[in-house]
Amino acid sequence: MPSLISPQAHISPGASIADGAIIEPFAYIEDNVKIGSGTWIGPHAVVHSGTTIGEDCKVFSGAVIGAIPQDLKFSGEDSKVVVGDRTIIRECVTINRATADRMVTKVGSDCLLMAYCHLAHDVFVGDHVIIANSGNIAGHVTIEDWAILEGMVGVQQFVTIGQHSFVAGGSMVRKNIPPFVKAAREPLSFIGVNSIGLRRRGFDNEQVVNIEDIYRTLYVQNGNISQALRVAETELPQSDEKTIILGFISASDKGIIRGPF
């Protein structure tokens, strides 16, 4: 299927537009851009140099992808933005190029970035991530697979948000959020395991119960995280989920969100 490119769109000669892509009127695409097959670029969207967008994505009006980072240390590095397949980028989303730290800002496949979200330089977003309206993600943040951030969440730089976690609307994320949990309140706190989300994604009852036991040990039954990690490691049954959780917490030099009390 040939590309459907409006004559009213601006496509630089150095851009690569795959067969089957659709470029609407008044879209603006610079040199050194790659657009995959089946991807739709809406009216007035802007795709800057250094951006690669995969197949079957949708980029809505007013989105700006690949602008240089809002970082005064940026000195013109040949950095990138890479977006996976089947990701939806809604109106007025901004995704900035990286700095020398990571050299690429990445958004995975099957993600949904709702209107007015901002992803700063050097952000890594995994697959199947949802960031609702007006989410603001600072530089160097990592958001792992299947995480969901409700509307108006702000994330401080260098934070990591674990896989399958859920962050309540309006939250300010200043510390790492471990995998499989729900986070809410101010200051941001663990409020339980994301059991409904996990079951929707195919986790069985034994896996969910094991995760709940781990977090009960970490957040409820022990006074400090070092002691809790030792107890969880030695007294709880081995599982893939335990390996993921304990590995995440052990690597969290910024610390993790507080417990429920």
N, C-alpha and C positions, 0 to 999 in steps of 0.2 A: 504494500500500500504506500503510495507516495506521500510525502509530507504535505500538509495543508498550511501554507504560509501566506498570511494576508499581505497584499502589496503595501498596506499601510503600516506594517511592522518594520522596525529597523533591525536588520540582521547584518552584523559586521562580516566582511568576507572571510575572516579567520575563524568564524564559528562553525562548529560541526553539528548539523541537525540530522538526526537519523530518519530513515524512512518511517512514515506513520506518525511523526510528531505533528502537533497542531500549534501554530503560533498565531494568536489573535491580533487584531488591529492595535497599533500603538504600543505593543510590547517592544522592549529595547534589549537587544542581546549583543554583547561586546565580542571582540576577538578572544580566542583561547577559551571558548565555552563549548561544552559538549552536552547535547540534549538527546536523551535516549528515545527509542521507538515507543510510540503510543503516549508520550508525555504531552500534556496540554499546558501551554503558557498563556495565561489570560491577558486581557487588555490592560495596558499600563503597568504590567510587571516589568521589573528590571533585573537582568542577570548579568553580573559583571564578570570581567576577565578572571580566569582561574577557577571557574565553577564547572563542576560536572554534575549533571542530574540524570538519574537512571531512567529506567523504562516505566511507562504507565503511571507517572506522577501527575499531580495537578497543582499548578501554581496560580493562585488567584490574583485578582487585580490589586495593584499597589504593593505587592511583595517586592522586596529588594534583597537579592541573594548575591553574596560575594563582594560587598563593599569592603573597603579597607578597614582594619580594626580601629576602634575608638580607644587607642592606646598610644600614649605619647612616646613610648619606647619603640614603636614600629618604625622601621627604617627602610621600607620598601622590599622586604623579603618576597621571594616568589612563592608565596603561600597559596593555599587552596581552600575551597569548599567542595565537599563531596556529599551528595545526597543519593541514597539508595533507590530501590525500586518501589513503586506503588505508594509512595509517601505523598500526603496531602498537605499543602502549605497554603493556609487561608489568607484572607485579605490583610495587607499591611504587615505581614511578618517580615522581620529583618534577620538575616543570618550573615555574620561578618567573617571575612577571611581570618586566618590564623596569624600568629606572630612566630618568631623564631623558636618558641618553646616547643610547640607540637607540629608546626608547619602545615597543619590541616585542621579545619573545623569539619566535623563529620556528623551527618544525620543518617541513621540506618534506613532499613526498608520497612514498609507497612506502618509508618508513623503518621500521626495527625498533629499538626501544629496549628492551633486555632488562631483566630484573628488577633493581631497586635502583639503576638509573642516576639521576644527578642532573644536571639542566641548570639552571645558575644564570641570573641576570638578564642580559638583553641578549645571550644566545647566539643565533647564527644557524646553523642546520643545514640543509644543502641537501637535494636529493632522493636517494633510494636509499642513504641512509646507514645503516650498522649500527653500533650501540654495544652491545657485549656486557655481560654482567652486571657490575654495580657500577662502571661507568664514571662518573667524577666530573669534570664539565666546569665550570670556574670561569667567572666573569662575563666578558662581552664577547668570548668566543671565537667564531671562525667555523670551521665544518667544511663543506668544500665537497662537491659532489655525488660520490656513489659511494665516499666514504671508508669504511673499515672499521676500527674500534677494537676490539681483543680485550678480554677481561675484565680488570677492575681497572686500567684505564688512568686516570691522573690528568692533567688538562690545566690548566696555569697560565693565569691571566687574560690576556686580550688576544692570545693565540696564535691563529694561523691554520693549519689543517690542509688541505693542498691536495687537489684532486680526484683520485679514483682511487688514493689512497694507502692504505697498510696499516700499522697500528701494532700491534706485538706486545703480548701480554698482560703486565700488570704494569708497563708503561712509565710514566715520568714525563716529560711533554712540557713543556719549558720554553722551547723556541724553535720557530719556524715549521717546518713540515714541507712541503717542496715537493711539487708534484703528481707522481703516477705512481710514487712510490717506496715501498719497504718500509723501516720504521724499527724498530730494536730495540737491545738492549744498554743499559748504564748507564755513562756518560751516553748519552742517546739518540743514535743514529748512523744514517746512511745505510748500508743493507746490500745495496742492489741495487734494480733496477727491478721493479715489481709486474707482471712480464710475464705471469704466469698469469692474474691478474685482468683485465689489459687484453685478452688474447686471448678470454677468456670474454665480454667485453662488446663484441666485434666489431672491435677494433683489428687491422689486418692486420700481417703480418710486417715490412713496410717501416716502418710507424709505430713498432713496438716497437723495431726496430733503431735508428731515428733517435733515439728517446728514450734508449736505452742509450748511444749515441755522445755525446749532450749531457751526460749525467751522468758519463760517463768523462772528458770534458773538464773538467767542473766540479769533480769530487771526486778524481780520480786523477792527472791529467796536469799540473795546475797548482798552484802553491804558495799562492795566495791567491785569494779569490773575485772580487775586482775584475779581476785579470788573466784569470781563467777566463771571466768574462762577456765580456770583449773578444774573446777567442779564439773563443768560441762564436758571438758575433754576426758576426764577420767571416769565419770559416773553415768553419762548418758550414752545410749547405744549409737554405734557408728552409722552414719548415713551420708549421702551426698549433700543433703541440706545442711547437716551439721558442719561438714567441711567448708561449704560456701560461707556460712554465717561466721564461724570462728576465724576463717581466713580473712574475711572482710574486716572484722573488728580488730584483729591483730595488726592489720596493715593501716588502720585509721589513725595516723599520727595527729590529725586535727581533732580526734575524739569523736564520739557518737552522741546522738541526741539523748536527752535525759530520760529516766524512767517515769512511770505514771504517778509517782507520789512525790 
